[in-house]
């Protein structure tokens, strides 16, 4: 049923575009509007929202996993020396906490790029 509603909605939108191409702007408004209403009724928008919500949830989970990995690396003294040196340079001689914070940000960026 859902697939049928989606197909009908898309067809209505196509009819609207054809109407407008033939000079009937009101046809676009009527057919296109009707098509959008049918797509809305079909629940297509809800499916898209659920898909986006699921993707955001996965991204947040991955973010937390990356920060956990960085914390474990720091606890085990497994530091990327080049990245640590860059963090020191960008911290402009800042204290150890600033360097550590900058390192965490840089390491997170690097791990994110590797995904």
Biopython code that builds the backbone (N, CA, C, O; Angstrom):
import numpy as np
from Bio.PDB.StructureBuilder import StructureBuilder

atoms = [
    (1, "UNK", "N", (0.834, -1.200, 0.000)),
    (1, "UNK", "CA", (0.000, 0.000, 0.000)),
    (1, "UNK", "C", (0.874, 1.258, 0.000)),
    (1, "UNK", "O", (0.605, 2.227, -0.709)),
    (2, "UNK", "N", (1.929, 1.208, 0.820)),
    (2, "UNK", "CA", (2.797, 2.374, 0.927)),
    (2, "UNK", "C", (3.463, 2.683, -0.414)),
    (2, "UNK", "O", (3.523, 3.837, -0.840)),
    (3, "UNK", "N", (3.960, 1.636, -1.070)),
    (3, "UNK", "CA", (4.620, 1.829, -2.366)),
    (3, "UNK", "C", (3.644, 2.414, -3.387)),
    (3, "UNK", "O", (4.022, 3.246, -4.212)),
    (4, "UNK", "N", (2.409, 1.977, -3.325)),
    (4, "UNK", "CA", (1.385, 2.502, -4.232)),
    (4, "UNK", "C", (1.152, 3.987, -3.978)),
    (4, "UNK", "O", (1.085, 4.780, -4.917)),
    (5, "UNK", "N", (1.029, 4.358, -2.707)),
    (5, "UNK", "CA", (0.827, 5.783, -2.382)),
    (5, "UNK", "C", (2.004, 6.631, -2.845)),
    (5, "UNK", "O", (1.819, 7.725, -3.378)),
    (6, "UNK", "N", (3.206, 6.125, -2.640)),
    (6, "UNK", "CA", (4.394, 6.869, -3.087)),
    (6, "UNK", "C", (4.362, 7.039, -4.604)),
    (6, "UNK", "O", (4.628, 8.125, -5.118)),
    (7, "UNK", "N", (4.035, 5.961, -5.317)),
    (7, "UNK", "CA", (3.961, 6.036, -6.785)),
    (7, "UNK", "C", (2.912, 7.039, -7.240)),
    (7, "UNK", "O", (3.158, 7.820, -8.159)),
    (8, "UNK", "N", (1.753, 7.023, -6.609)),
    (8, "UNK", "CA", (0.684, 7.962, -6.965)),
    (8, "UNK", "C", (1.131, 9.397, -6.682)),
    (8, "UNK", "O", (0.905, 10.295, -7.493)),
    (9, "UNK", "N", (1.763, 9.604, -5.535)),
    (9, "UNK", "CA", (2.244, 10.947, -5.192)),
    (9, "UNK", "C", (3.242, 11.463, -6.215)),
    (9, "UNK", "O", (3.171, 12.618, -6.635)),
    (10, "UNK", "N", (4.169, 10.608, -6.612)),
    (10, "UNK", "CA", (5.170, 11.007, -7.613)),
    (10, "UNK", "C", (4.493, 11.289, -8.948)),
    (10, "UNK", "O", (4.843, 12.257, -9.623)),
    (11, "UNK", "N", (3.543, 10.472, -9.331)),
    (11, "UNK", "CA", (2.816, 10.715, -10.586)),
    (11, "UNK", "C", (2.086, 12.055, -10.563)),
    (11, "UNK", "O", (2.109, 12.789, -11.550)),
    (12, "UNK", "N", (1.442, 12.377, -9.448)),
    (12, "UNK", "CA", (0.756, 13.666, -9.334)),
    (12, "UNK", "C", (1.746, 14.822, -9.503)),
    (12, "UNK", "O", (1.452, 15.811, -10.174)),
    (13, "UNK", "N", (2.900, 14.686, -8.896)),
    (13, "UNK", "CA", (3.909, 15.742, -9.029)),
    (13, "UNK", "C", (4.355, 15.860, -10.481)),
    (13, "UNK", "O", (4.531, 16.967, -10.988)),
    (14, "UNK", "N", (4.536, 14.732, -11.150)),
    (14, "UNK", "CA", (4.915, 14.748, -12.575)),
    (14, "UNK", "C", (3.820, 15.416, -13.404)),
    (14, "UNK", "O", (4.119, 16.221, -14.285)),
    (15, "UNK", "N", (2.553, 15.089, -13.131)),
    (15, "UNK", "CA", (1.445, 15.745, -13.833)),
    (15, "UNK", "C", (1.509, 17.256, -13.638)),
    (15, "UNK", "O", (1.271, 18.026, -14.569)),
    (16, "UNK", "N", (1.828, 17.662, -12.430)),
    (16, "UNK", "CA", (1.933, 19.090, -12.138)),
    (16, "UNK", "C", (3.035, 19.759, -12.937)),
    (16, "UNK", "O", (2.852, 20.857, -13.463)),
    (17, "UNK", "N", (4.178, 19.096, -13.028)),
    (17, "UNK", "CA", (5.301, 19.653, -13.797)),
    (17, "UNK", "C", (4.947, 19.717, -15.277)),
    (17, "UNK", "O", (5.267, 20.697, -15.950)),
    (18, "UNK", "N", (4.292, 18.683, -15.786)),
    (18, "UNK", "CA", (3.862, 18.685, -17.193)),
    (18, "UNK", "C", (2.847, 19.805, -17.435)),
    (18, "UNK", "O", (2.904, 20.493, -18.454)),
    (19, "UNK", "N", (1.922, 19.982, -16.495)),
    (19, "UNK", "CA", (0.927, 21.057, -16.634)),
    (19, "UNK", "C", (1.612, 22.412, -16.711)),
    (19, "UNK", "O", (1.253, 23.250, -17.538)),
    (20, "UNK", "N", (2.589, 22.624, -15.856)),
    (20, "UNK", "CA", (3.281, 23.912, -15.854)),
    (20, "UNK", "C", (4.068, 24.102, -17.147)),
    (20, "UNK", "O", (4.124, 25.203, -17.695)),
    (21, "UNK", "N", (4.680, 23.006, -17.634)),
    (21, "UNK", "CA", (5.431, 23.083, -18.893)),
    (21, "UNK", "C", (4.508, 23.447, -20.051)),
    (21, "UNK", "O", (4.950, 24.046, -21.032)),
    (22, "UNK", "N", (3.241, 23.092, -19.944)),
    (22, "UNK", "CA", (2.255, 23.420, -20.979)),
    (22, "UNK", "C", (1.562, 24.748, -20.706)),
    (22, "UNK", "O", (0.567, 25.073, -21.355)),
    (23, "UNK", "N", (2.071, 25.507, -19.767)),
    (23, "UNK", "CA", (1.558, 26.841, -19.501)),
    (23, "UNK", "C", (0.481, 26.926, -18.446)),
    (23, "UNK", "O", (-0.095, 27.995, -18.247)),
    (24, "UNK", "N", (0.190, 25.837, -17.765)),
    (24, "UNK", "CA", (-0.853, 25.850, -16.734)),
    (24, "UNK", "C", (-0.204, 25.853, -15.353)),
    (24, "UNK", "O", (-0.039, 24.809, -14.722)),
    (25, "UNK", "N", (0.161, 27.055, -14.899)),
    (25, "UNK", "CA", (0.811, 27.169, -13.592)),
    (25, "UNK", "C", (-0.084, 26.656, -12.470)),
    (25, "UNK", "O", (0.402, 26.104, -11.482)),
    (26, "UNK", "N", (-1.369, 26.836, -12.622)),
    (26, "UNK", "CA", (-2.305, 26.360, -11.614)),
    (26, "UNK", "C", (-2.276, 24.830, -11.532)),
    (26, "UNK", "O", (-2.489, 24.256, -10.464)),
    (27, "UNK", "N", (-2.011, 24.176, -12.665)),
    (27, "UNK", "CA", (-1.900, 22.713, -12.682)),
    (27, "UNK", "C", (-0.760, 22.233, -11.805)),
    (27, "UNK", "O", (-0.875, 21.228, -11.104)),
    (28, "UNK", "N", (0.352, 22.972, -11.855)),
    (28, "UNK", "CA", (1.488, 22.626, -10.996)),
    (28, "UNK", "C", (1.096, 22.737, -9.532)),
    (28, "UNK", "O", (1.409, 21.864, -8.722)),
    (29, "UNK", "N", (0.417, 23.808, -9.210)),
    (29, "UNK", "CA", (-0.005, 24.024, -7.830)),
    (29, "UNK", "C", (-0.966, 22.919, -7.370)),
    (29, "UNK", "O", (-0.816, 22.372, -6.277)),
    (30, "UNK", "N", (-1.931, 22.605, -8.197)),
    (30, "UNK", "CA", (-2.937, 21.604, -7.809)),
    (30, "UNK", "C", (-2.334, 20.192, -7.795)),
    (30, "UNK", "O", (-2.366, 19.506, -6.774)),
    (31, "UNK", "N", (-1.779, 19.766, -8.951)),
    (31, "UNK", "CA", (-1.242, 18.406, -9.031)),
    (31, "UNK", "C", (-0.031, 18.221, -8.115)),
    (31, "UNK", "O", (0.079, 17.220, -7.407)),
    (32, "UNK", "N", (0.865, 19.190, -8.141)),
    (32, "UNK", "CA", (2.053, 19.097, -7.287)),
    (32, "UNK", "C", (1.693, 19.082, -5.815)),
    (32, "UNK", "O", (2.238, 18.293, -5.043)),
    (33, "UNK", "N", (0.778, 19.953, -5.428)),
    (33, "UNK", "CA", (0.332, 19.984, -4.033)),
    (33, "UNK", "C", (-0.323, 18.687, -3.627)),
    (33, "UNK", "O", (-0.087, 18.169, -2.535)),
    (34, "UNK", "N", (-1.154, 18.163, -4.518)),
    (34, "UNK", "CA", (-1.808, 16.888, -4.242)),
    (34, "UNK", "C", (-0.774, 15.767, -4.104)),
    (34, "UNK", "O", (-0.894, 14.900, -3.239)),
    (35, "UNK", "N", (0.232, 15.801, -4.961)),
    (35, "UNK", "CA", (1.304, 14.792, -4.890)),
    (35, "UNK", "C", (2.052, 14.855, -3.572)),
    (35, "UNK", "O", (2.362, 13.823, -2.977)),
    (36, "UNK", "N", (2.340, 16.061, -3.117)),
    (36, "UNK", "CA", (3.039, 16.224, -1.839)),
    (36, "UNK", "C", (2.181, 15.719, -0.683)),
    (36, "UNK", "O", (2.686, 15.075, 0.237)),
    (37, "UNK", "N", (0.898, 16.009, -0.733)),
    (37, "UNK", "CA", (-0.014, 15.524, 0.310)),
    (37, "UNK", "C", (-0.033, 14.004, 0.327)),
    (37, "UNK", "O", (0.018, 13.400, 1.399)),
    (38, "UNK", "N", (-0.106, 13.379, -0.833)),
    (38, "UNK", "CA", (-0.130, 11.918, -0.895)),
    (38, "UNK", "C", (1.182, 11.346, -0.358)),
    (38, "UNK", "O", (1.166, 10.356, 0.374)),
    (39, "UNK", "N", (2.313, 11.952, -0.710)),
    (39, "UNK", "CA", (3.599, 11.481, -0.183)),
    (39, "UNK", "C", (3.642, 11.626, 1.331)),
    (39, "UNK", "O", (4.156, 10.753, 2.029)),
    (40, "UNK", "N", (3.109, 12.716, 1.831)),
    (40, "UNK", "CA", (3.067, 12.931, 3.277)),
    (40, "UNK", "C", (2.215, 11.859, 3.956)),
    (40, "UNK", "O", (2.597, 11.303, 4.986)),
    (41, "UNK", "N", (1.065, 11.583, 3.366)),
    (41, "UNK", "CA", (0.162, 10.568, 3.915)),
    (41, "UNK", "C", (0.817, 9.187, 3.890)),
    (41, "UNK", "O", (0.584, 8.372, 4.783)),
    (42, "UNK", "N", (1.626, 8.927, 2.879)),
    (42, "UNK", "CA", (2.262, 7.612, 2.755)),
    (42, "UNK", "C", (3.260, 7.344, 3.874)),
    (42, "UNK", "O", (3.657, 6.200, 4.094)),
    (43, "UNK", "N", (3.665, 8.394, 4.580)),
    (43, "UNK", "CA", (4.624, 8.217, 5.668)),
    (43, "UNK", "C", (6.060, 8.285, 5.202)),
    (43, "UNK", "O", (6.973, 7.973, 5.967)),
    (44, "UNK", "N", (6.278, 8.684, 3.968)),
    (44, "UNK", "CA", (7.626, 8.767, 3.430)),
    (44, "UNK", "C", (8.492, 9.706, 4.258)),
    (44, "UNK", "O", (9.668, 9.429, 4.493)),
    (45, "UNK", "N", (7.917, 10.807, 4.694)),
    (45, "UNK", "CA", (8.658, 11.761, 5.513)),
    (45, "UNK", "C", (9.075, 11.159, 6.844)),
    (45, "UNK", "O", (10.175, 11.426, 7.326)),
    (46, "UNK", "N", (8.217, 10.355, 7.439)),
    (46, "UNK", "CA", (8.529, 9.701, 8.716)),
    (46, "UNK", "C", (9.667, 8.697, 8.538)),
    (46, "UNK", "O", (10.543, 8.584, 9.395)),
    (47, "UNK", "N", (9.649, 7.967, 7.414)),
    (47, "UNK", "CA", (10.731, 7.022, 7.140)),
    (47, "UNK", "C", (12.063, 7.755, 7.012)),
    (47, "UNK", "O", (13.088, 7.304, 7.523)),
    (48, "UNK", "N", (12.031, 8.890, 6.321)),
    (48, "UNK", "CA", (13.252, 9.677, 6.161)),
    (48, "UNK", "C", (13.742, 10.189, 7.506)),
    (48, "UNK", "O", (14.941, 10.170, 7.784)),
    (49, "UNK", "N", (12.816, 10.645, 8.341)),
    (49, "UNK", "CA", (13.190, 11.137, 9.670)),
    (49, "UNK", "C", (13.808, 10.022, 10.500)),
    (49, "UNK", "O", (14.817, 10.235, 11.172)),
    (50, "UNK", "N", (13.213, 8.837, 10.458)),
    (50, "UNK", "CA", (13.753, 7.700, 11.205)),
    (50, "UNK", "C", (15.148, 7.340, 10.714)),
    (50, "UNK", "O", (16.028, 7.029, 11.516)),
    (51, "UNK", "N", (15.354, 7.380, 9.398)),
    (51, "UNK", "CA", (16.668, 7.056, 8.842)),
    (51, "UNK", "C", (17.714, 8.066, 9.294)),
    (51, "UNK", "O", (18.833, 7.694, 9.647)),
    (52, "UNK", "N", (17.346, 9.347, 9.283)),
    (52, "UNK", "CA", (18.267, 10.398, 9.729)),
    (52, "UNK", "C", (18.566, 10.242, 11.223)),
    (52, "UNK", "O", (19.717, 10.356, 11.644)),
    (53, "UNK", "N", (17.527, 9.981, 12.018)),
    (53, "UNK", "CA", (17.718, 9.797, 13.457)),
    (53, "UNK", "C", (18.660, 8.633, 13.736)),
    (53, "UNK", "O", (19.521, 8.725, 14.611)),
    (54, "UNK", "N", (18.503, 7.549, 13.002)),
    (54, "UNK", "CA", (19.362, 6.372, 13.187)),
    (54, "UNK", "C", (20.808, 6.692, 12.816)),
    (54, "UNK", "O", (21.739, 6.261, 13.496)),
    (55, "UNK", "N", (20.990, 7.451, 11.733)),
    (55, "UNK", "CA", (22.344, 7.833, 11.301)),
    (55, "UNK", "C", (23.000, 8.733, 12.342)),
    (55, "UNK", "O", (24.178, 8.559, 12.657)),
    (56, "UNK", "N", (22.253, 9.690, 12.878)),
    (56, "UNK", "CA", (22.781, 10.591, 13.907)),
    (56, "UNK", "C", (23.179, 9.793, 15.147)),
    (56, "UNK", "O", (24.220, 10.054, 15.749)),
    (57, "UNK", "N", (22.355, 8.827, 15.523)),
    (57, "UNK", "CA", (22.654, 7.976, 16.683)),
    (57, "UNK", "C", (23.958, 7.223, 16.463)),
    (57, "UNK", "O", (24.786, 7.131, 17.369)),
    (58, "UNK", "N", (24.140, 6.686, 15.261)),
    (58, "UNK", "CA", (25.358, 5.941, 14.947)),
    (58, "UNK", "C", (26.579, 6.858, 14.956)),
    (58, "UNK", "O", (27.644, 6.463, 15.431)),
    (59, "UNK", "N", (26.439, 8.067, 14.441)),
    (59, "UNK", "CA", (27.549, 9.025, 14.432)),
    (59, "UNK", "C", (27.948, 9.374, 15.861)),
    (59, "UNK", "O", (29.136, 9.423, 16.181)),
    (60, "UNK", "N", (26.958, 9.619, 16.722)),
    (60, "UNK", "CA", (27.249, 9.936, 18.126)),
    (60, "UNK", "C", (27.950, 8.775, 18.817)),
    (60, "UNK", "O", (28.884, 8.978, 19.593)),
    (61, "UNK", "N", (27.498, 7.564, 18.534)),
    (61, "UNK", "CA", (28.120, 6.389, 19.125)),
    (61, "UNK", "C", (29.567, 6.277, 18.655)),
    (61, "UNK", "O", (30.455, 5.988, 19.457)),
    (62, "UNK", "N", (29.811, 6.499, 17.382)),
    (62, "UNK", "CA", (31.163, 6.450, 16.838)),
    (62, "UNK", "C", (32.034, 7.526, 17.475)),
    (62, "UNK", "O", (33.194, 7.274, 17.801)),
    (63, "UNK", "N", (31.481, 8.720, 17.655)),
    (63, "UNK", "CA", (32.215, 9.804, 18.308)),
    (63, "UNK", "C", (32.681, 9.373, 19.695)),
    (63, "UNK", "O", (33.843, 9.561, 20.057)),
    (64, "UNK", "N", (31.764, 8.793, 20.466)),
    (64, "UNK", "CA", (32.099, 8.356, 21.815)),
    (64, "UNK", "C", (33.159, 7.264, 21.785)),
    (64, "UNK", "O", (34.057, 7.247, 22.628)),
    (65, "UNK", "N", (33.064, 6.353, 20.822)),
    (65, "UNK", "CA", (34.046, 5.285, 20.695)),
    (65, "UNK", "C", (35.426, 5.849, 20.362)),
    (65, "UNK", "O", (36.433, 5.360, 20.876)),
    (66, "UNK", "N", (35.482, 6.870, 19.510)),
    (66, "UNK", "CA", (36.758, 7.482, 19.169)),
    (66, "UNK", "C", (37.392, 8.154, 20.382)),
    (66, "UNK", "O", (38.592, 8.010, 20.617)),
    (67, "UNK", "N", (36.591, 8.889, 21.152)),
    (67, "UNK", "CA", (37.139, 9.542, 22.342)),
    (67, "UNK", "C", (37.583, 8.499, 23.377)),
    (67, "UNK", "O", (38.571, 8.701, 24.085)),
    (68, "UNK", "N", (36.853, 7.395, 23.458)),
    (68, "UNK", "CA", (37.249, 6.322, 24.369)),
    (68, "UNK", "C", (38.582, 5.720, 23.929)),
    (68, "UNK", "O", (39.444, 5.426, 24.757)),
    (69, "UNK", "N", (38.739, 5.541, 22.625)),
    (69, "UNK", "CA", (39.998, 5.019, 22.086)),
    (69, "UNK", "C", (41.152, 5.964, 22.418)),
    (69, "UNK", "O", (42.226, 5.519, 22.822)),
    (70, "UNK", "N", (40.931, 7.257, 22.249)),
    (70, "UNK", "CA", (41.972, 8.250, 22.545)),
    (70, "UNK", "C", (42.331, 8.209, 24.029)),
    (70, "UNK", "O", (43.507, 8.271, 24.387)),
    (71, "UNK", "N", (41.319, 8.103, 24.891)),
    (71, "UNK", "CA", (41.575, 8.033, 26.331)),
    (71, "UNK", "C", (42.419, 6.806, 26.665)),
    (71, "UNK", "O", (43.348, 6.888, 27.468)),
    (72, "UNK", "N", (42.097, 5.672, 26.051)),
    (72, "UNK", "CA", (42.861, 4.439, 26.287)),
    (72, "UNK", "C", (44.300, 4.602, 25.809)),
    (72, "UNK", "O", (45.237, 4.185, 26.489)),
    (73, "UNK", "N", (44.471, 5.210, 24.638)),
    (73, "UNK", "CA", (45.823, 5.447, 24.124)),
    (73, "UNK", "C", (46.633, 6.304, 25.100)),
    (73, "UNK", "O", (47.796, 6.013, 25.380)),
    (74, "UNK", "N", (46.004, 7.358, 25.611)),
    (74, "UNK", "CA", (46.707, 8.236, 26.552)),
    (74, "UNK", "C", (47.051, 7.489, 27.844)),
    (74, "UNK", "O", (48.151, 7.637, 28.377)),
    (75, "UNK", "N", (46.106, 6.686, 28.343)),
    (75, "UNK", "CA", (46.360, 5.914, 29.562)),
    (75, "UNK", "C", (47.520, 4.943, 29.383)),
    (75, "UNK", "O", (48.294, 4.705, 30.310)),
    (76, "UNK", "N", (47.631, 4.383, 28.174)),
    (76, "UNK", "CA", (48.695, 3.408, 27.880)),
    (76, "UNK", "C", (49.953, 4.067, 27.320)),
    (76, "UNK", "O", (50.882, 3.387, 26.883)),
    (77, "UNK", "N", (49.969, 5.395, 27.341)),
    (77, "UNK", "CA", (51.111, 6.176, 26.859)),
    (77, "UNK", "C", (51.454, 5.857, 25.397)),
    (77, "UNK", "O", (52.621, 5.860, 25.007)),
    (78, "UNK", "N", (50.414, 5.582, 24.600)),
    (78, "UNK", "CA", (50.577, 5.332, 23.168)),
    (78, "UNK", "C", (50.242, 6.622, 22.432)),
    (78, "UNK", "O", (49.132, 6.800, 21.930)),
    (79, "UNK", "N", (51.209, 7.502, 22.379)),
    (79, "UNK", "CA", (50.981, 8.848, 21.834)),
    (79, "UNK", "C", (51.645, 8.965, 20.470)),
    (79, "UNK", "O", (52.776, 8.524, 20.268)),
    (80, "UNK", "N", (50.929, 9.557, 19.563)),
    (80, "UNK", "CA", (51.474, 9.884, 18.246)),
    (80, "UNK", "C", (52.410, 11.076, 18.447)),
    (80, "UNK", "O", (51.957, 12.205, 18.640)),
    (81, "UNK", "N", (53.727, 10.814, 18.401)),
    (81, "UNK", "CA", (54.703, 11.860, 18.748)),
    (81, "UNK", "C", (54.624, 13.063, 17.815)),
    (81, "UNK", "O", (54.758, 14.205, 18.255)),
    (82, "UNK", "N", (54.409, 12.809, 16.539)),
    (82, "UNK", "CA", (54.293, 13.916, 15.601)),
    (82, "UNK", "C", (53.079, 14.785, 15.903)),
    (82, "UNK", "O", (53.152, 16.012, 15.847)),
    (83, "UNK", "N", (51.977, 14.146, 16.220)),
    (83, "UNK", "CA", (50.749, 14.868, 16.542)),
    (83, "UNK", "C", (50.889, 15.621, 17.863)),
    (83, "UNK", "O", (50.373, 16.729, 18.010)),
    (84, "UNK", "N", (51.593, 15.010, 18.827)),
    (84, "UNK", "CA", (51.828, 15.671, 20.115)),
    (84, "UNK", "C", (52.677, 16.931, 19.905)),
    (84, "UNK", "O", (52.419, 17.974, 20.505)),
    (85, "UNK", "N", (53.685, 16.815, 19.052)),
    (85, "UNK", "CA", (54.546, 17.972, 18.761)),
    (85, "UNK", "C", (53.747, 19.077, 18.083)),
    (85, "UNK", "O", (53.931, 20.259, 18.376)),
    (86, "UNK", "N", (52.863, 18.686, 17.180)),
    (86, "UNK", "CA", (51.993, 19.671, 16.525)),
    (86, "UNK", "C", (51.100, 20.337, 17.561)),
    (86, "UNK", "O", (50.895, 21.550, 17.517)),
    (87, "UNK", "N", (50.570, 19.554, 18.492)),
    (87, "UNK", "CA", (49.716, 20.111, 19.550)),
    (87, "UNK", "C", (50.499, 21.110, 20.399)),
    (87, "UNK", "O", (49.970, 22.155, 20.779)),
    (88, "UNK", "N", (51.752, 20.794, 20.695)),
    (88, "UNK", "CA", (52.601, 21.722, 21.459)),
    (88, "UNK", "C", (52.798, 23.020, 20.681)),
    (88, "UNK", "O", (52.706, 24.111, 21.244)),
    (89, "UNK", "N", (53.070, 22.894, 19.383)),
    (89, "UNK", "CA", (53.298, 24.078, 18.544)),
    (89, "UNK", "C", (52.040, 24.936, 18.465)),
    (89, "UNK", "O", (52.113, 26.161, 18.556)),
    (90, "UNK", "N", (50.899, 24.301, 18.296)),
    (90, "UNK", "CA", (49.656, 25.055, 18.178)),
    (90, "UNK", "C", (49.193, 25.622, 19.514)),
    (90, "UNK", "O", (48.384, 26.549, 19.554)),
    (91, "UNK", "N", (49.705, 25.065, 20.600)),
    (91, "UNK", "CA", (49.354, 25.581, 21.920)),
    (91, "UNK", "C", (50.274, 26.729, 22.327)),
    (91, "UNK", "O", (50.099, 27.340, 23.382)),
    (92, "UNK", "N", (51.268, 27.014, 21.462)),
    (92, "UNK", "CA", (52.208, 28.118, 21.659)),
    (92, "UNK", "C", (52.827, 28.096, 23.055)),
    (92, "UNK", "O", (52.803, 29.083, 23.791)),
    (93, "UNK", "N", (53.377, 26.936, 23.385)),
    (93, "UNK", "CA", (54.059, 26.819, 24.664)),
    (93, "UNK", "C", (53.123, 26.792, 25.849)),
    (93, "UNK", "O", (53.520, 27.103, 26.972)),
    (94, "UNK", "N", (51.872, 26.417, 25.600)),
    (94, "UNK", "CA", (50.895, 26.360, 26.679)),
    (94, "UNK", "C", (51.233, 25.277, 27.686)),
    (94, "UNK", "O", (52.130, 24.465, 27.463)),
    (95, "UNK", "N", (50.529, 25.272, 28.767)),
    (95, "UNK", "CA", (50.794, 24.268, 29.791)),
    (95, "UNK", "C", (50.383, 22.879, 29.301)),
    (95, "UNK", "O", (49.781, 22.741, 28.236)),
    (96, "UNK", "N", (50.707, 21.874, 30.072)),
    (96, "UNK", "CA", (50.466, 20.483, 29.702)),
    (96, "UNK", "C", (48.991, 20.191, 29.417)),
    (96, "UNK", "O", (48.678, 19.419, 28.510)),
    (97, "UNK", "N", (48.091, 20.797, 30.177)),
    (97, "UNK", "CA", (46.658, 20.568, 29.968)),
    (97, "UNK", "C", (46.191, 21.099, 28.619)),
    (97, "UNK", "O", (45.372, 20.471, 27.949)),
    (98, "UNK", "N", (46.717, 22.264, 28.220)),
    (98, "UNK", "CA", (46.345, 22.827, 26.917)),
    (98, "UNK", "C", (46.887, 21.957, 25.783)),
    (98, "UNK", "O", (46.205, 21.722, 24.786)),
    (99, "UNK", "N", (48.119, 21.483, 25.949)),
    (99, "UNK", "CA", (48.716, 20.620, 24.928)),
    (99, "UNK", "C", (47.919, 19.323, 24.823)),
    (99, "UNK", "O", (47.627, 18.859, 23.720)),
    (100, "UNK", "N", (47.570, 18.742, 25.957)),
    (100, "UNK", "CA", (46.798, 17.498, 25.981)),
    (100, "UNK", "C", (45.438, 17.687, 25.308)),
    (100, "UNK", "O", (45.004, 16.846, 24.521)),
    (101, "UNK", "N", (44.776, 18.789, 25.622)),
    (101, "UNK", "CA", (43.480, 19.086, 25.029)),
    (101, "UNK", "C", (43.604, 19.240, 23.515)),
    (101, "UNK", "O", (42.787, 18.706, 22.765)),
    (102, "UNK", "N", (44.612, 19.958, 23.073)),
    (102, "UNK", "CA", (44.836, 20.156, 21.636)),
    (102, "UNK", "C", (45.160, 18.821, 20.965)),
    (102, "UNK", "O", (44.696, 18.544, 19.859)),
    (103, "UNK", "N", (45.960, 17.999, 21.645)),
    (103, "UNK", "CA", (46.305, 16.687, 21.101)),
    (103, "UNK", "C", (45.041, 15.839, 20.907)),
    (103, "UNK", "O", (44.874, 15.196, 19.871)),
    (104, "UNK", "N", (44.168, 15.842, 21.894)),
    (104, "UNK", "CA", (42.930, 15.059, 21.806)),
    (104, "UNK", "C", (42.112, 15.505, 20.600)),
    (104, "UNK", "O", (41.583, 14.672, 19.865)),
    (105, "UNK", "N", (42.008, 16.816, 20.395)),
    (105, "UNK", "CA", (41.256, 17.332, 19.240)),
    (105, "UNK", "C", (41.902, 16.899, 17.923)),
    (105, "UNK", "O", (41.219, 16.461, 16.997)),
    (106, "UNK", "N", (43.234, 17.031, 17.857)),
    (106, "UNK", "CA", (43.937, 16.656, 16.631)),
    (106, "UNK", "C", (43.839, 15.150, 16.372)),
    (106, "UNK", "O", (43.653, 14.723, 15.233)),
    (107, "UNK", "N", (43.964, 14.360, 17.422)),
    (107, "UNK", "CA", (43.889, 12.904, 17.282)),
    (107, "UNK", "C", (42.479, 12.490, 16.833)),
    (107, "UNK", "O", (42.314, 11.589, 16.010)),
    (108, "UNK", "N", (41.489, 13.155, 17.382)),
    (108, "UNK", "CA", (40.097, 12.868, 16.985)),
    (108, "UNK", "C", (39.894, 13.181, 15.501)),
    (108, "UNK", "O", (39.265, 12.405, 14.782)),
    (109, "UNK", "N", (40.421, 14.302, 15.051)),
    (109, "UNK", "CA", (40.304, 14.669, 13.635)),
    (109, "UNK", "C", (40.966, 13.609, 12.762)),
    (109, "UNK", "O", (40.424, 13.208, 11.732)),
    (110, "UNK", "N", (42.145, 13.163, 13.188)),
    (110, "UNK", "CA", (42.873, 12.161, 12.407)),
    (110, "UNK", "C", (42.102, 10.857, 12.329)),
    (110, "UNK", "O", (41.965, 10.276, 11.252)),
    (111, "UNK", "N", (41.598, 10.394, 13.463)),
    (111, "UNK", "CA", (40.827, 9.144, 13.465)),
    (111, "UNK", "C", (39.549, 9.264, 12.643)),
    (111, "UNK", "O", (39.153, 8.312, 11.971)),
    (112, "UNK", "N", (38.900, 10.429, 12.692)),
    (112, "UNK", "CA", (37.678, 10.656, 11.931)),
    (112, "UNK", "C", (37.967, 10.583, 10.428)),
    (112, "UNK", "O", (37.184, 10.015, 9.667)),
    (113, "UNK", "N", (39.078, 11.150, 10.015)),
    (113, "UNK", "CA", (39.442, 11.108, 8.599)),
    (113, "UNK", "C", (39.721, 9.673, 8.137)),
    (113, "UNK", "O", (39.510, 9.336, 6.972)),
    (114, "UNK", "N", (40.197, 8.834, 9.060)),
    (114, "UNK", "CA", (40.529, 7.459, 8.719)),
    (114, "UNK", "C", (39.302, 6.565, 8.605)),
    (114, "UNK", "O", (39.403, 5.450, 8.092)),
    (115, "UNK", "N", (38.152, 7.025, 9.069)),
    (115, "UNK", "CA", (36.934, 6.199, 9.010)),
    (115, "UNK", "C", (36.488, 5.961, 7.593)),
    (115, "UNK", "O", (35.483, 5.287, 7.367)),
]
sb = StructureBuilder()
sb.init_structure("model")
sb.init_model(0)
sb.init_chain("A")
sb.init_seg("    ")
for serial, (resi, resn, name, xyz) in enumerate(atoms, 1):
    if name == "N":
        sb.init_residue(resn, " ", resi, " ")
    sb.init_atom(name, np.array(xyz, "f"), 0.0, 1.0, " ", f" {name:<3s}", serial, name[0])
structure = sb.get_structure()
